[in-house]
Amino acid sequence: MHLSLFALTLLASVAAARDFTLYEHANYKGASHRETRNDDNACWNMNGKGDQASSVKGKGCTTFYRERDCKGDQWENVEDAPTVPSFLNDHIWSFRNQCKCDPVARDRCITDCSLGCSLQPIGAPSA
């Protein structure tokens, strides 16, 4: 059986997708919003969906930003977080499904988002 190019492309895009869920309150409580986007360097604006976010569930490397268009203060998240940093609480405006893969998060990042992170030796400065 042969798969068409379209089917292969579709399978590849699904395999390279990542999702996370934002919750209104700490400890994954309250209203939620789920995002599923490609595992790439694209910037996605939340359009108001992150302005009440206090916790996040999802494996993989996602960088959350305080401003639109992936600008401003940022936080690299690599696993479930029952709370977000105070500067982002109720102020997540944009995100990328990619991290710089700093040495502290290196192992989790390589495991969870191998397409989004370049391999770096332990102790190497993050890019």
Backbone as CSV, one residue per row, in Angstrom:
resi,resn,N_x,N_y,N_z,CA_x,CA_y,CA_z,C_x,C_y,C_z
1,MET,0.846,-1.175,0.000,0.000,0.000,0.000,0.890,1.237,0.000
2,HIS,0.581,2.186,-0.860,1.357,3.410,-0.959,0.598,4.554,-0.312
3,LEU,1.314,5.348,0.428,0.715,6.554,0.999,0.958,7.717,0.052
4,SER,-0.020,8.514,-0.111,0.138,9.679,-0.977,1.026,10.710,-0.294
5,LEU,1.564,11.614,-1.076,2.386,12.691,-0.535,1.588,13.509,0.466
6,PHE,0.323,13.745,0.169,-0.537,14.494,1.088,-0.646,13.784,2.435
7,ALA,-0.868,12.471,2.406,-1.000,11.709,3.648,0.301,11.734,4.443
8,LEU,1.429,11.593,3.768,2.720,11.653,4.446,2.960,13.021,5.066
9,THR,2.609,14.072,4.329,2.760,15.425,4.851,1.878,15.624,6.073
10,LEU,0.656,15.137,6.001,-0.265,15.248,7.126,0.270,14.505,8.345
11,LEU,0.767,13.300,8.149,1.332,12.536,9.260,2.539,13.241,9.858
12,ALA,3.390,13.800,9.030,4.569,14.511,9.521,4.174,15.737,10.322
13,SER,3.156,16.459,9.871,2.754,17.664,10.590,2.118,17.319,11.924
14,VAL,1.385,16.217,11.999,0.789,15.802,13.266,1.883,15.367,14.230
15,ALA,2.865,14.642,13.727,3.953,14.174,14.576,4.780,15.329,15.106
16,ALA,4.841,16.437,14.391,5.652,17.572,14.795,4.833,18.630,15.531
17,ALA,3.619,18.295,15.929,2.778,19.246,16.653,2.951,19.057,18.158
18,ARG,2.712,20.122,18.890,2.774,20.071,20.348,1.561,20.800,20.888
19,ASP,1.075,20.350,22.026,-0.044,21.063,22.628,0.215,21.317,24.108
20,PHE,-0.469,22.312,24.626,-0.445,22.616,26.051,-1.808,23.189,26.405
21,THR,-2.122,23.166,27.693,-3.383,23.717,28.179,-3.096,24.744,29.256
22,LEU,-3.651,25.939,29.097,-3.553,26.993,30.106,-4.781,26.918,31.004
23,TYR,-4.574,27.137,32.301,-5.677,27.121,33.266,-5.789,28.481,33.948
24,GLU,-7.012,28.852,34.248,-7.316,30.155,34.842,-6.701,30.326,36.228
25,HIS,-6.645,29.245,37.001,-6.140,29.318,38.372,-4.949,28.384,38.551
26,ALA,-4.222,28.577,39.645,-3.103,27.704,39.989,-3.598,26.271,40.176
27,ASN,-2.677,25.338,40.058,-2.953,23.911,40.253,-3.995,23.367,39.285
28,TYR,-3.997,23.903,38.064,-4.823,23.390,36.962,-6.324,23.476,37.254
29,LYS,-6.725,24.539,37.900,-8.139,24.738,38.248,-8.733,25.853,37.395
30,GLY,-10.044,25.875,37.321,-10.759,26.925,36.604,-10.877,26.636,35.121
31,ALA,-11.307,27.646,34.391,-11.482,27.520,32.940,-10.142,27.199,32.284
32,SER,-10.200,26.521,31.136,-8.967,26.143,30.449,-9.039,26.504,28.970
33,HIS,-7.856,26.609,28.378,-7.730,26.862,26.939,-6.583,26.007,26.421
34,ARG,-6.850,25.215,25.390,-5.829,24.330,24.813,-5.337,24.902,23.490
35,GLU,-4.024,24.832,23.285,-3.377,25.244,22.036,-2.646,24.042,21.455
36,THR,-2.788,23.822,20.167,-2.027,22.801,19.445,-1.417,23.475,18.230
37,ARG,-0.115,23.562,18.209,0.604,24.234,17.118,1.806,23.397,16.718
38,ASN,2.371,23.736,15.568,3.559,23.035,15.083,4.743,23.245,16.011
39,ASP,5.627,22.279,15.996,6.852,22.297,16.782,7.929,22.987,15.948
40,ASP,7.857,24.300,15.900,8.791,25.056,15.072,9.070,26.404,15.727
41,ASN,9.665,27.296,15.011,10.047,28.589,15.567,8.993,29.669,15.317
42,ALA,7.805,29.303,14.855,6.757,30.296,14.585,6.279,30.924,15.891
43,CYS,5.942,32.201,15.828,5.397,32.922,16.972,3.876,32.952,16.850
44,TRP,3.198,32.646,17.950,1.737,32.636,17.969,1.234,33.592,19.042
45,ASN,0.364,34.513,18.671,-0.267,35.404,19.637,-1.468,34.700,20.254
46,MET,-1.685,34.922,21.540,-2.770,34.259,22.261,-4.117,34.961,22.076
47,ASN,-4.110,36.207,21.630,-5.353,36.954,21.382,-6.317,36.903,22.566
48,GLY,-5.789,37.179,23.751,-6.612,37.248,24.949,-6.787,35.944,25.699
49,LYS,-6.382,34.819,25.108,-6.579,33.517,25.765,-5.622,33.290,26.931
50,GLY,-4.539,34.046,27.007,-3.578,33.876,28.091,-3.667,34.953,29.153
51,ASP,-4.664,35.844,29.036,-4.738,36.945,30.003,-5.399,36.545,31.318
52,GLN,-5.694,35.271,31.478,-6.171,34.754,32.760,-5.476,33.441,33.095
53,ALA,-4.280,33.240,32.584,-3.565,31.976,32.785,-2.707,32.019,34.044
54,SER,-2.875,31.003,34.893,-2.090,30.909,36.123,-1.359,29.577,36.269
55,SER,-1.678,28.594,35.415,-0.953,27.325,35.407,-1.020,26.737,34.001
56,VAL,-0.094,25.808,33.719,-0.019,25.232,32.372,0.320,23.741,32.456
57,LYS,-0.347,22.942,31.632,-0.037,21.513,31.511,0.417,21.244,30.091
58,GLY,1.480,20.470,29.972,1.968,20.098,28.658,3.443,19.781,28.706
59,LYS,3.826,18.721,28.024,5.235,18.333,27.956,5.858,18.928,26.706
60,GLY,7.125,19.234,26.783,7.823,19.808,25.645,8.276,21.213,25.956
61,CYS,9.026,21.774,25.070,9.592,23.107,25.282,8.727,24.172,24.630
62,THR,8.173,25.038,25.445,7.407,26.173,24.943,7.908,27.417,25.648
63,THR,8.189,28.463,24.889,8.584,29.740,25.467,7.383,30.662,25.445
64,PHE,6.984,31.131,26.626,5.856,32.050,26.765,6.384,33.470,26.929
65,TYR,5.702,34.440,26.311,6.128,35.841,26.329,5.055,36.734,26.948
66,ARG,5.500,37.812,27.570,4.590,38.766,28.202,3.967,39.718,27.186
67,GLU,4.558,39.887,26.023,4.051,40.816,25.009,3.654,40.057,23.742
68,ARG,2.891,40.702,22.917,2.514,40.140,21.613,3.758,39.976,20.734
69,ASP,3.639,39.128,19.730,4.695,38.911,18.736,5.994,38.394,19.348
70,CYS,5.880,37.630,20.420,7.029,36.994,21.085,8.093,38.000,21.491
71,LYS,7.653,39.035,22.143,8.551,40.077,22.652,8.351,40.219,24.150
72,GLY,9.281,40.913,24.777,9.180,41.166,26.214,9.743,40.028,27.040
73,ASP,9.466,40.089,28.335,9.952,39.059,29.246,9.422,37.697,28.822
74,GLN,10.230,36.665,29.066,9.869,35.327,28.600,10.173,34.273,29.644
75,TRP,9.541,33.123,29.468,9.716,31.976,30.358,9.729,30.718,29.511
76,GLU,10.789,29.909,29.657,10.889,28.643,28.947,10.317,27.538,29.825
77,ASN,9.245,26.928,29.369,8.546,25.894,30.121,8.784,24.541,29.465
78,VAL,9.180,23.538,30.271,9.466,22.212,29.720,8.617,21.098,30.317
79,GLU,7.696,21.428,31.210,6.839,20.407,31.807,5.636,21.075,32.461
80,ASP,4.746,20.269,33.042,3.595,20.830,33.737,4.062,21.823,34.801
81,ALA,3.321,22.921,34.935,3.658,23.940,35.928,2.387,24.331,36.684
82,PRO,2.286,23.974,37.973,1.091,24.307,38.737,0.910,25.812,38.939
83,THR,1.977,26.573,38.748,1.897,28.038,38.726,2.841,28.540,37.645
84,VAL,2.551,29.694,37.094,3.467,30.337,36.153,4.222,31.415,36.919
85,PRO,5.368,31.878,36.419,6.083,32.949,37.110,5.181,34.174,37.291
86,SER,5.386,34.889,38.392,4.494,36.007,38.728,4.410,37.052,37.622
87,PHE,5.504,37.306,36.890,5.450,38.328,35.844,4.551,37.917,34.668
88,LEU,4.254,36.619,34.559,3.381,36.139,33.483,1.968,35.800,33.956
89,ASN,1.756,35.772,35.263,0.434,35.416,35.776,-0.618,36.367,35.209
90,ASP,-1.567,35.821,34.488,-2.627,36.587,33.809,-2.087,37.526,32.730
91,HIS,-0.875,37.266,32.222,-0.275,38.137,31.196,0.503,37.368,30.136
92,ILE,0.052,36.196,29.726,0.715,35.475,28.639,0.088,35.952,27.333
93,TRP,0.901,36.589,26.493,0.367,37.167,25.253,0.772,36.418,24.000
94,SER,1.900,35.683,24.047,2.342,34.963,22.852,3.250,33.806,23.269
95,PHE,3.560,32.931,22.301,4.407,31.775,22.603,5.060,31.238,21.337
96,ARG,6.126,30.460,21.548,6.793,29.661,20.517,6.939,28.255,21.079
97,ASN,6.722,27.241,20.260,6.953,25.863,20.690,8.408,25.509,20.447
98,GLN,9.260,26.228,21.124,10.694,26.017,21.003,11.379,26.706,22.170
99,CYS,12.471,26.126,22.643,13.278,26.724,23.700,14.721,26.804,23.225
100,LYS,15.511,27.564,23.941,16.932,27.658,23.611,17.701,26.444,24.108
101,CYS,17.066,25.634,24.915,17.687,24.404,25.412,18.881,24.711,26.319
102,ASP,18.640,25.510,27.355,19.724,25.831,28.277,20.182,24.564,29.000
103,PRO,21.413,24.554,29.531,21.962,23.339,30.130,21.109,22.765,31.263
104,VAL,20.417,23.592,32.018,19.606,23.095,33.127,18.446,22.251,32.608
105,ALA,17.801,22.702,31.538,16.648,21.991,30.993,17.031,21.074,29.834
106,ARG,18.316,20.931,29.562,18.793,20.228,28.373,18.198,18.837,28.204
107,ASP,18.292,17.982,29.214,17.834,16.599,29.065,16.341,16.520,28.793
108,ARG,15.542,17.261,29.547,14.098,17.244,29.319,13.772,17.806,27.950
109,CYS,14.473,18.844,27.558,14.208,19.487,26.278,14.526,18.538,25.126
110,ILE,15.646,17.889,25.169,16.024,16.973,24.095,15.031,15.820,24.018
111,THR,14.600,15.323,25.160,13.633,14.229,25.181,12.277,14.676,24.662
112,ASP,11.800,15.829,25.108,10.436,16.258,24.812,10.282,17.027,23.513
113,CYS,11.311,17.675,23.040,11.136,18.453,21.800,12.389,18.394,20.952
114,SER,12.777,17.196,20.569,14.017,17.028,19.826,14.019,17.808,18.520
115,LEU,12.852,18.063,17.927,12.821,18.844,16.696,13.035,20.328,16.959
116,GLY,12.740,20.786,18.171,12.795,22.210,18.453,14.082,22.677,19.084
117,CYS,14.949,21.768,19.478,16.164,22.165,20.180,17.386,21.560,19.509
118,SER,18.431,22.330,19.433,19.681,21.786,18.916,20.459,21.191,20.084
119,LEU,21.179,20.118,19.822,21.952,19.478,20.878,23.110,20.375,21.286
120,GLN,23.306,20.484,22.586,24.416,21.255,23.118,25.091,20.416,24.189
121,PRO,26.413,20.499,24.293,27.071,19.777,25.369,26.679,20.378,26.719
122,ILE,26.663,19.549,27.745,26.339,20.043,29.080,27.344,21.116,29.457
123,GLY,26.849,22.207,30.007,27.703,23.316,30.401,27.911,24.346,29.314
124,ALA,27.441,24.068,28.105,27.586,25.048,27.020,26.634,26.204,27.258
125,PRO,27.045,27.408,26.924,26.127,28.538,27.073,24.946,28.373,26.133
126,SER,23.765,28.790,26.603,22.589,28.692,25.736,22.690,29.724,24.632
127,ALA,22.103,29.390,23.476,22.187,30.267,22.307,21.324,31.488,22.470
